[in-house]
Amino acid sequence: MALCLNTKDYLLIALKKLPIWIQVFPLNMLLAANTCAAGIPILNEIEVRANGRELLGVANSANEGIVLKEQLDQRTVYRPGELLETVPGLIVTQHSGEGKANQYFMRGFNLDHGTDLRIVVDGMLVNQRSHGHGQGWADTNFVIPELINSLHYQKGPYYADQGDFSSAGAIDMRYVNKLPMGIASFSAGQQGFIRGLVAKSHSVGGGDFLYALELLKKDGPWVNKEQFRKFNGVVRYSHNTGKTKFNITAMGYGGRWNSTDQIPQRAVDNNLISRLDTIDPSDGGEAHRFSLSSALEHNSSYGLTKVSLYTLHTNLALFSNFTYFLEDPFNGDQFLQNDKRFQSAFDLSHAWINNFAGFALENTVGFQFQNDVIDNGLLSTKRRQKLSTTRKDHILENSVAIYYQNGVQWLEKFRTVAGVRSDFYWFDVNSNLDSNSGTVYDSMTNPKLSLIFGPWFKTEYYFNYGSSFHSNDARGTTTTIDPKTGAPIDKVSPLVRATGIETGLRTEVLSGLQATLSFFRLDIDSELLFVGDAGTTIATRPSTREGFEISTFYKPSDWLTIDLDYAFTKARFSDFDPVGSYLPQAVQGVGKATVAFDHLGPFFGSLQFRYFGKRPLIEDNSVRSKPTITLNGQLGYRIGNKIQIMLQAFNVLNSHDHAIDYFYTSRLPGEPAQGIDDKHFHPIETRSLRASIIANF
């Protein structure tokens, strides 16, 4: 390869070196080389428009992709977190009140409320470490769907810029800087649903000022009305000078709710309660989130520099009762989990191209810092009134990461992307029990490698290898005494490594089609889990997950889109134990199908099918969940250019399937003191309709 590249060469390199999420925007920063001085390209500015769906020559694996705003707008979602189901193989569900973080399932994981699935919204990490209810808590209730510009997903531990919680995958959602027109939306429906939204942007001082306000209430189909109330607000100012772009954004969210948690199957079978009822109607919670963030990008002849900085404050009070009267036959087993925190983070990266031995090298170096100041607690309660304190902790958690990634186009049909990432963690726990206090330090370095071959006949082939990690709850790294029983327990490792290998392909062999197929294996050293319900951390056994995923996005015409995906995973503990080798809650088969149409005169709409497969509920696989099937849809009509009316239908088949299933011991009044082992389930919501009117101004 010549030292001085032509315009086409540099355009290709520049596109590949930018993060995928940037490529869905018009780019005014890249790159035409006309002359060379001392081997240094002289770059002139041109405009590039990239199709975010067409990733041949851009993506580093078969498991990454982009969901554009048009596709997100076509989705019928019962709650904001379900937008993430546009990621192939990912299931998003709920086992409690609407204000609680969702449950996530992907690649043979029950990801609980977010562990091993890294979620970022507008540059801010959503997952919360050392959280009062569980490690990696990822609450997306603050997201306003109409403001999302794109969703970028990557699966597996193969990406140097992705750190904590990314072993199964990472999702990055970005907000728009500017709306083409203002939005005034009002929706009403069954189950006490009412939602209003106003959003608008204005040109101010050479930039754009954006604001949005959302108000929502919902009761759900439950006997114990959910009484979910929330507000969301966003204010943003952005400015783009061509070579330099920046924004500053303030967000605020508040919610409160009653919970209908999972219920025992025997209570329904014996007609003690209906399937939509609850055992403890005083369960519920309240949450707040306030953030201030800023991001800057600067492009020059030296490369692309990105800086982001944010600080946020969150507060959660969560009342739950999963075992009813097992531990306290008189007062019941309800408990309160508190979590208050200030979280701050700073990210810096620089990407550039240089030449070595006739090859153009695409380089990225990055630095990431995060600080969490946390106060959380676990208390016994009755009807939301405090009875006793199990534990209280003040936690300081700091982390620093550095990474480097290098891409080389060795041959016309062969390129590599290699990287390395090092993470450093400091934990400082001050517990109400001195034996559970202490300070801990840990670090981990993880390599990454991707080999990309092709394309041949519009088909590209990939081989990926890498390792990543999730951090464990800080309290588990210092706890020596069980705060409930007083029994001695072992500390756990702060960081848990996961190693993955994957091969796959991506094809656009047919016009309008993008399809991927991948086969993967992921090994985790230990399924470490902080049990927020008990206030202790347990280290479970090593595990292995093997599977495949296939996804197709087909647009045969301007008015029709077909989106299909299916994933299957075999998940097993990798050591021997007579209790069994199955991972409880490990999802096996997941399938989704969406058909959407638009531009059929004034009509538009979509239909979504989802299959959530059977799961083992205990290690010997003797107790299993049933599969869950849902069907949602919407139909809309445009009145002129600025008004739309829309009807949405959820659970069209009115299925009585379960959103989630568990198997554990609980006790109802009058049952034996040792309790009864039983299935516990949370049903999916019954069929409901919502009508909306959306006006643009």
C-alpha positions in Angstrom: 0.0 0.0 0.0 1.4 3.4 -1.0 2.3 5.8 1.7 0.0 8.5 0.2 -3.5 7.2 -0.1 -6.1 8.4 -2.6 -9.4 9.8 -1.7 -11.3 6.5 -1.9 -8.8 4.7 0.4 -8.9 7.4 3.0 -12.7 7.6 2.9 -13.0 3.9 3.5 -10.5 4.0 6.4 -12.1 7.0 8.0 -15.5 5.4 7.9 -14.2 2.3 9.5 -12.4 4.1 12.3 -15.4 5.9 13.6 -17.7 4.4 16.1 -20.7 2.8 14.5 -23.2 5.1 16.2 -21.6 8.2 14.6 -22.0 6.7 11.2 -25.7 6.9 11.2 -25.4 10.7 11.1 -24.4 12.9 8.2 -20.7 13.3 8.6 -18.9 16.6 7.7 -15.6 15.5 9.0 -14.1 13.0 6.6 -11.5 12.8 4.7 -10.0 13.3 1.2 -6.3 13.1 0.6 -5.0 15.2 -2.3 -1.3 15.7 -1.7 1.4 14.4 0.7 4.1 16.3 2.5 6.8 14.2 4.2 4.4 11.2 4.1 1.6 13.1 6.0 -1.7 13.3 4.1 -3.2 16.7 3.6 -6.9 16.3 4.3 -9.8 18.3 2.8 -13.3 18.2 4.1 -16.0 16.3 2.3 -19.5 15.2 3.3 -20.3 11.5 3.8 -23.6 9.9 4.3 -23.5 6.3 5.6 -26.4 3.8 5.6 -26.4 2.6 9.2 -27.8 -0.8 8.2 -25.2 -1.6 5.6 -22.2 -2.7 7.7 -20.1 -4.6 5.2 -16.5 -3.3 5.5 -17.4 -1.5 8.7 -18.5 -4.0 11.3 -15.9 -6.1 13.2 -18.2 -9.0 13.9 -21.5 -10.7 12.9 -23.0 -9.8 16.2 -23.0 -6.0 16.0 -25.6 -3.8 14.4 -27.6 -0.7 14.3 -31.3 -0.1 14.8 -32.3 3.2 13.2 -35.0 5.6 14.4 -37.4 4.5 11.7 -37.4 0.9 13.1 -37.7 2.1 16.7 -40.7 4.1 15.8 -42.4 1.1 14.3 -42.2 -0.9 17.5 -45.2 -1.4 19.7 -43.8 -1.4 23.3 -45.6 -1.8 26.5 -42.7 -0.1 28.5 -39.6 1.8 27.3 -37.2 -1.0 28.1 -38.9 -3.2 25.4 -37.3 -1.0 22.7 -34.1 -3.1 23.5 -35.9 -6.1 22.1 -34.9 -4.7 18.6 -31.6 -6.4 19.5 -31.6 -9.9 18.0 -31.9 -12.6 20.7 -32.7 -10.2 23.6 -35.8 -10.6 25.7 -36.9 -7.8 28.1 -39.6 -8.6 30.7 -40.8 -7.6 34.1 -41.5 -9.5 37.3 -42.7 -6.7 39.5 -44.0 -3.1 39.4 -43.4 -0.9 36.4 -41.0 1.4 38.1 -38.6 -1.4 38.8 -35.7 -2.1 36.4 -36.5 -4.7 33.7 -35.4 -8.3 33.6 -33.1 -9.1 30.6 -32.4 -12.5 28.9 -29.8 -13.1 26.2 -27.3 -15.7 25.1 -28.2 -18.2 27.8 -28.2 -15.6 30.6 -30.8 -14.6 33.0 -29.2 -11.1 33.2 -31.4 -10.2 36.1 -31.7 -6.4 36.1 -28.6 -5.9 34.0 -25.5 -7.9 35.1 -23.4 -8.8 32.0 -25.5 -6.5 29.6 -23.9 -3.1 29.5 -26.5 -0.4 28.7 -25.5 3.2 27.8 -28.0 6.0 27.2 -26.6 9.2 25.6 -23.1 8.5 26.9 -24.2 7.6 30.5 -23.8 4.1 31.9 -27.2 2.9 33.1 -26.0 -0.2 35.0 -25.3 0.6 38.6 -22.6 -1.3 40.5 -22.9 -2.3 44.2 -26.6 -1.6 43.9 -29.0 -2.2 46.8 -31.2 -4.7 44.9 -28.6 -6.3 42.7 -25.3 -5.8 40.8 -25.7 -4.1 37.4 -29.2 -2.6 38.1 -30.2 -1.0 34.8 -33.4 1.0 35.0 -34.5 2.5 31.7 -37.7 4.2 32.8 -36.1 7.6 32.3 -35.8 7.0 28.5 -38.1 8.9 26.2 -38.5 6.8 23.1 -39.3 9.7 20.7 -35.9 11.2 21.4 -33.8 8.1 20.6 -31.9 8.6 17.3 -30.4 5.1 17.0 -29.5 2.0 19.0 -26.1 0.4 18.5 -25.5 -3.2 19.8 -22.4 -5.4 20.2 -22.5 -8.9 21.7 -19.6 -10.7 23.3 -16.4 -9.6 25.0 -14.6 -8.5 21.8 -14.6 -4.7 22.0 -11.8 -2.8 23.7 -13.9 0.3 24.5 -16.5 -1.8 26.4 -15.8 -2.6 30.0 -17.8 -3.7 33.1 -21.0 -5.7 32.5 -20.3 -6.3 28.8 -19.6 -10.0 28.7 -22.9 -10.9 27.1 -23.2 -7.6 25.1 -23.4 -3.9 25.1 -26.1 -1.5 23.9 -25.7 2.2 23.2 -28.7 4.5 22.7 -28.2 8.1 21.5 -30.6 11.0 21.8 -31.2 13.5 18.9 -29.7 16.9 19.1 -32.5 18.4 17.0 -36.1 17.5 16.1 -37.3 18.3 12.5 -40.6 19.4 14.0 -42.1 19.7 17.5 -44.1 16.8 18.9 -47.3 17.0 21.0 -48.6 13.5 21.8 -51.4 12.3 23.9 -52.3 8.6 24.6 -55.0 6.9 26.6 -56.1 3.3 26.9 -57.2 0.5 29.0 -55.7 -0.4 32.4 -55.7 3.2 33.4 -53.1 4.3 30.9 -52.6 8.0 30.1 -49.5 9.6 28.6 -48.6 13.0 27.4 -45.5 14.3 25.7 -44.3 17.6 24.4 -40.9 18.0 22.7 -39.5 20.8 20.6 -36.1 22.2 19.4 -35.2 25.8 18.5 -32.2 27.4 16.9 -30.4 29.5 19.6 -27.0 31.2 19.5 -25.9 29.3 16.4 -26.8 25.9 18.0 -30.0 24.0 18.9 -32.0 24.1 22.1 -34.1 20.9 22.7 -36.6 20.3 25.5 -39.0 17.4 26.2 -41.5 16.7 29.0 -43.3 13.4 29.6 -46.1 12.6 32.1 -47.5 9.0 32.5 -49.9 7.1 34.7 -50.9 3.4 34.5 -52.7 0.9 36.8 -52.1 -2.3 34.9 -54.5 -5.3 34.9 -53.7 -6.2 38.5 -56.2 -6.6 41.3 -53.9 -4.4 43.4 -53.8 -1.3 41.2 -50.3 -0.4 40.2 -50.9 3.4 40.4 -47.7 3.9 38.5 -46.9 7.6 38.1 -43.8 9.1 36.4 -42.4 12.2 34.9 -39.5 12.7 32.5 -37.8 15.9 31.5 -34.9 16.7 29.1 -33.2 19.9 28.3 -30.3 20.0 25.8 -28.2 22.6 24.0 -26.0 21.4 21.1 -23.6 23.2 18.7 -21.9 22.0 15.6 -19.2 24.0 13.8 -18.2 21.2 11.5 -14.9 20.2 13.0 -16.2 20.6 16.6 -19.5 19.4 18.0 -20.6 19.5 21.6 -23.8 19.2 23.7 -24.8 19.7 27.3 -27.9 17.9 28.6 -29.9 17.8 31.8 -32.4 15.0 32.6 -34.8 14.4 35.4 -37.0 11.4 36.2 -39.3 10.4 39.0 -41.6 7.5 39.6 -43.6 5.7 42.3 -45.7 2.5 42.1 -47.3 -0.5 43.8 -45.9 -3.9 42.9 -47.6 -7.2 42.0 -44.6 -9.4 42.5 -44.4 -13.1 41.5 -47.0 -15.3 43.2 -46.9 -19.1 44.1 -48.6 -21.4 41.7 -50.3 -23.3 44.5 -52.1 -20.2 45.7 -53.7 -19.9 42.2 -54.4 -23.6 41.9 -56.2 -23.6 45.3 -58.2 -20.5 44.5 -56.7 -18.5 47.3 -55.9 -15.7 44.8 -56.4 -15.0 41.1 -53.5 -15.1 38.7 -53.6 -11.2 38.7 -53.6 -10.9 42.4 -50.7 -10.5 45.0 -49.8 -11.9 48.4 -48.5 -8.6 49.9 -50.3 -5.6 48.4 -48.0 -3.2 50.3 -45.0 -4.0 48.0 -43.9 -1.2 45.7 -41.4 1.6 45.4 -40.2 5.0 44.5 -37.3 6.1 42.3 -35.6 9.4 41.2 -32.8 10.1 38.7 -31.3 13.5 37.9 -28.3 13.9 35.6 -26.1 16.5 33.9 -23.9 15.4 31.0 -21.8 16.9 28.3 -20.0 15.5 25.2 -17.5 17.1 22.7 -16.0 15.8 19.5 -13.2 17.5 17.6 -11.9 16.5 14.2 -8.5 17.7 12.9 -5.6 16.5 10.8 -4.4 14.6 13.9 -7.6 12.5 14.1 -10.9 12.5 16.0 -10.9 13.3 19.7 -14.0 12.6 21.9 -14.6 13.7 25.5 -17.7 13.0 27.6 -18.4 13.9 31.2 -21.5 13.3 33.4 -22.7 13.3 36.9 -26.0 11.9 38.2 -27.9 11.3 41.4 -30.3 8.4 41.9 -32.5 7.3 44.7 -34.5 4.1 45.1 -36.7 2.7 47.8 -37.9 -0.8 46.9 -40.3 -2.8 49.1 -40.5 -6.5 48.2 -41.8 -9.8 49.7 -41.0 -13.0 47.8 -41.2 -15.6 50.6 -44.3 -14.1 52.3 -44.3 -15.7 55.9 -41.3 -18.1 55.7 -38.9 -16.1 58.0 -41.3 -14.2 60.1 -44.7 -15.9 60.5 -46.1 -13.0 62.4 -45.0 -9.8 60.6 -44.2 -11.4 57.2 -41.0 -11.2 55.1 -41.3 -7.9 53.5 -38.0 -5.9 53.2 -36.9 -2.5 52.1 -33.8 -2.0 49.8 -32.5 1.5 49.8 -30.0 2.9 47.3 -28.8 6.5 47.1 -25.8 7.4 45.0 -23.8 10.1 43.2 -22.2 8.7 40.1 -19.6 10.6 38.0 -17.7 9.5 34.9 -15.2 10.9 32.4 -14.4 9.3 29.1 -11.6 10.4 26.7 -10.7 8.8 23.4 -8.6 9.7 20.4 -8.6 7.9 17.0 -6.1 8.5 14.2 -4.5 6.9 11.1 -0.8 6.5 10.5 1.3 4.6 8.1 3.8 1.8 8.9 5.6 -0.5 6.4 3.2 0.5 3.7 0.1 -0.2 5.7 -2.4 2.3 7.0 -3.0 1.7 10.7 -6.3 2.8 12.3 -5.6 3.5 16.0 -7.8 4.3 19.0 -6.6 5.0 22.5 -9.0 5.6 25.4 -9.2 6.5 29.1 -12.3 6.0 31.3 -12.9 6.9 34.9 -15.9 6.3 37.1 -16.6 7.2 40.7 -19.6 6.1 42.8 -20.5 7.3 46.3 -23.2 5.0 47.5 -25.4 4.6 50.6 -27.6 1.5 50.6 -29.3 -0.6 53.1 -31.5 -3.7 53.7 -34.3 -3.4 56.3 -37.1 -5.7 57.5 -40.5 -4.0 57.1 -44.2 -4.6 57.5 -46.6 -2.6 55.2 -43.7 -0.3 54.4 -43.0 0.4 58.1 -39.5 -0.3 59.4 -39.1 -3.2 61.8 -35.3 -3.8 62.0 -32.1 -3.2 60.0 -30.2 -6.1 58.4 -27.3 -4.0 57.1 -26.4 -0.5 56.1 -23.3 0.4 54.1 -21.5 3.5 52.8 -19.5 2.5 49.7 -16.8 4.4 47.7 -16.1 2.7 44.4 -13.6 4.0 41.9 -12.4 2.6 38.6 -9.9 3.6 35.9 -9.6 1.9 32.5 -7.2 2.4 29.6 -7.5 0.7 26.2 -5.9 0.6 22.8 -7.3 -0.8 19.6 -5.6 -1.2 16.2 -7.0 -2.0 12.8 -5.0 -2.9 9.7 -6.2 -3.7 6.2 -3.5 -6.3 5.3 -5.0 -7.3 2.0 -7.9 -6.3 -0.2 -10.0 -9.0 1.4 -8.5 -9.3 4.9 -8.3 -7.0 7.8 -7.7 -7.3 11.6 -8.8 -5.4 14.6 -6.8 -6.1 17.8 -7.0 -4.5 21.2 -6.2 -4.7 24.8 -8.0 -3.2 27.9 -6.9 -2.9 31.5 -9.3 -2.0 34.3 -8.4 -1.0 37.9 -10.9 -1.0 40.8 -10.8 0.3 44.3 -13.5 -0.6 46.8 -14.0 1.0 50.2 -16.9 -0.3 52.3 -18.0 1.1 55.7 -20.7 -1.2 57.1 -22.8 -1.0 60.2 -21.0 -4.3 61.2 -17.3 -3.7 61.5 -16.5 -7.2 60.4 -18.0 -6.5 57.0 -16.0 -3.2 56.4 -12.8 -2.9 54.5 -10.9 -1.8 51.5 -10.0 -3.9 48.4 -8.1 -3.3 45.2 -8.3 -5.5 42.0 -7.3 -5.2 38.4 -7.7 -7.1 35.1 -6.3 -7.0 31.6 -8.2 -8.4 28.7 -7.1 -9.0 25.1 -9.4 -8.6 22.0 -8.9 -9.9 18.4 -11.1 -9.8 15.3 -10.2 -11.3 11.9 -12.4 -10.1 9.0 -12.4 -11.7 5.6 -14.1 -10.5 2.4 -16.4 -9.4 1.2 -17.0 -12.0 -1.5 -20.4 -11.8 -3.3 -21.4 -9.2 -0.8 -20.7 -11.5 2.1 -18.1 -10.9 4.9 -16.8 -13.5 7.4 -15.6 -13.0 10.9 -13.6 -14.7 13.6 -13.6 -13.1 17.1 -11.8 -13.8 20.4 -11.6 -11.8 23.6 -12.3 -11.6 27.3 -14.1 -9.2 29.5 -15.5 -9.1 33.0 -18.2 -8.0 35.4 -17.5 -6.4 38.7 -19.0 -7.9 41.8 -20.8 -6.0 44.5 -18.3 -4.1 46.7 -20.0 -5.5 49.9 -19.2 -9.0 48.8 -15.5 -8.3 48.6 -15.3 -7.3 52.3 -18.2 -9.2 54.0 -17.1 -12.0 56.4 -20.2 -12.4 58.5 -23.7 -13.1 57.2 -25.7 -10.0 58.4 -28.8 -12.1 58.9 -27.6 -15.3 60.5 -24.2 -14.2 61.9 -22.5 -17.2 60.3 -19.0 -16.7 58.8 -18.9 -16.5 55.0 -16.1 -16.2 52.4 -15.3 -13.0 50.6 -15.6 -13.0 46.8 -13.3 -11.9 44.0 -14.1 -8.3 42.9 -13.7 -8.9 39.2 -15.0 -12.0 37.3 -13.5 -12.9 33.9 -15.5 -14.1 30.9 -13.7 -15.5 27.7 -15.5 -15.7 24.4 -14.9 -17.1 20.9 -17.1 -16.6 17.9 -17.4 -17.0 14.2 -20.0 -15.7 11.8 -20.9 -14.0 8.6 -22.8 -11.0 7.3 -24.4 -10.9 3.9 -26.2 -8.4 1.6 -26.3 -10.8 -1.3 -29.9 -9.9 -2.1 -31.0 -6.3 -2.7 -32.7 -5.0 0.4 -31.5 -7.8 2.6 -29.0 -7.7 5.5 -28.5 -11.1 7.3 -26.1 -12.4 9.9 -25.3 -15.8 11.3 -23.0 -16.4 14.2 -21.8 -19.3 16.4 -20.4 -18.5 19.9 -19.0 -19.9 23.1 -18.6 -18.0 26.4 -16.8 -19.3 29.5 -17.2 -17.6 32.9 -14.9 -18.3 35.7 -17.6 -18.1 38.3 -21.2 -17.0 38.3 -20.8 -14.5 41.1 -24.0 -12.9 42.4 -24.8 -10.5 45.1 -28.1 -11.6 46.6 -29.7 -8.3 47.5 -32.7 -10.0 49.1 -30.4 -11.5 51.8 -27.6 -8.9 51.9 -24.9 -11.5 51.1 -22.8 -12.5 48.0 -22.5 -16.0 46.8 -19.9 -17.4 44.4 -21.5 -20.1 42.2 -19.8 -22.5 39.8 -17.9 -21.9 36.5 -20.1 -22.1 33.4 -20.1 -22.4 29.7 -22.6 -21.2 27.1 -22.6 -22.3 23.5 -25.1 -21.3 20.8 -25.9 -19.7 17.5 -27.9 -16.7 16.4 -29.4 -15.8 13.0 -31.0 -12.5 12.1 -32.4 -11.0 8.9 -33.6 -7.6 8.0 -35.4 -7.5 4.6 -36.9 -4.5 2.9 -38.3 -5.8 -0.4 -40.0 -2.4 -1.2 -40.2 1.1 0.1 -43.4 0.3 2.1 -42.6 -3.1 3.6 -40.0 -4.2 6.2 -39.5 -7.7 7.6 -37.3 -8.3 10.6 -36.6 -11.9 11.9 -34.2 -13.3 14.4 -33.7 -16.6 16.3 -31.2 -17.6 18.9 -30.5 -20.8 20.7 -28.1 -21.3 23.6 -26.9 -24.4 25.6 -25.9 -23.2 29.1 -24.3 -25.5 31.6 -22.1 -25.4 34.7 -18.7 -26.6 33.5 -17.7 -28.5 36.7 -19.3 -31.6 38.3 -21.9 -31.4 41.1 -24.5 -34.1 41.9 -27.2 -31.4 42.1 -27.0 -31.0 38.4 -25.4 -29.0 35.6 -28.2 -26.8 34.3 -28.1 -23.0 34.9 -31.4 -22.0 36.5 -33.2 -19.4 34.4 -30.8 -19.8 31.4 -32.9 -19.1 28.3 -32.5 -21.6 25.5 -34.6 -20.6 22.4 -35.6 -17.0 21.6 -37.4 -15.9 18.4 -38.9 -12.7 17.2 -40.6 -11.5 14.0 -41.7 -8.0 13.0 -43.6 -7.0 9.9 -44.0 -3.3 9.4 -45.5 -1.2 6.6 -45.5 2.5 5.8 -46.2 4.9 2.9 -49.4 2.9 1.9 -51.2 6.1 1.3 -51.9 7.6 4.8 -51.7 4.2 6.5 -48.8 2.7 8.5 -48.5 -0.1 11.1 -46.7 -3.2 12.4 -47.2 -6.6 13.9 -44.7 -8.2 16.4 -44.4 -11.8 17.4 -42.2 -12.9 20.3 -41.2 -16.4 21.5 -39.5 -16.7 24.9 -38.5 -20.3 25.2 -38.5 -22.9 28.0 -36.0 -22.5 30.8 -34.7 -24.9 33.5 -35.6 -23.5 37.0 -33.3 -25.8 39.0 -30.0 -27.4 38.4 -31.2 -30.9 37.6 -33.7 -29.6 35.0 -36.6 -31.5 36.7 -38.6 -28.2 37.0 -38.9 -26.1 33.9 -40.9 -23.0 32.8 -43.3 -23.1 29.9 -42.6 -21.0 26.8 -44.2 -17.5 26.5 -45.7 -16.2 23.2 -46.9 -12.7 22.7 -48.3 -10.8 19.8 -48.5 -6.9 19.7 -49.4 -4.6 16.9 -50.3 -1.1 15.8 -52.2 0.7 13.0 -51.9 4.4 12.2 -53.4 7.0 9.9 -51.8 10.3 8.8 -54.0 13.3 8.5 -52.1 15.7 6.3 -48.4 16.2 7.1 -48.6 17.0 10.7 -51.2 14.9 12.5 -51.2 11.1 13.1 -53.7 8.9 14.9 -52.7 5.5 16.1 -54.2 2.4 17.8 -51.9 0.0 19.6 -52.8 -3.5 20.8 -50.9 -5.5 23.4 -51.1 -9.3 23.9 -53.5 -9.5 21.0 -54.1 -13.2 21.7 -54.9 -12.5 25.4 -52.4 -15.2 26.3 -52.1 -16.3 30.0 -48.4 -17.1 29.6 -45.9 -16.0 32.2 -43.5 -13.1 32.0 -41.1 -14.9 34.2 -40.9 -18.1 36.4 -38.9 -19.0 39.5 -38.7 -22.1 41.7 -38.0 -21.6 45.4 -39.3 -22.1 49.0 -42.1 -19.8 50.4 -44.7 -20.0 53.0 -48.3 -18.9 53.1 -50.3 -18.5 56.3 -51.2 -22.0 57.8 -48.5 -23.8 55.9 -45.7 -25.8 57.5 -43.0 -23.7 59.2 -40.3 -25.0 56.7 -42.3 -23.7 53.8 -43.1 -25.3 50.5 -41.0 -25.6 47.3 -43.1 -24.3 44.5 -43.1 -22.5 41.2 -43.6 -18.7 41.4 -44.6 -16.7 38.4 -45.6 -13.2 37.2 -48.1 -13.3 34.3 -47.9 -11.2 31.2 -50.3 -8.3 31.1 -53.8 -9.1 29.7 -54.9 -7.7 26.3 -55.2 -4.0 26.2 -55.7 -1.2 23.7 -54.2 2.3 23.6 -55.1 5.2 21.3 -52.8 8.1 20.5 -52.9 11.4 18.6 -49.6 12.9 17.6 -49.3 16.4 16.3 -46.2 18.0 14.8 -45.6 21.7 15.1 
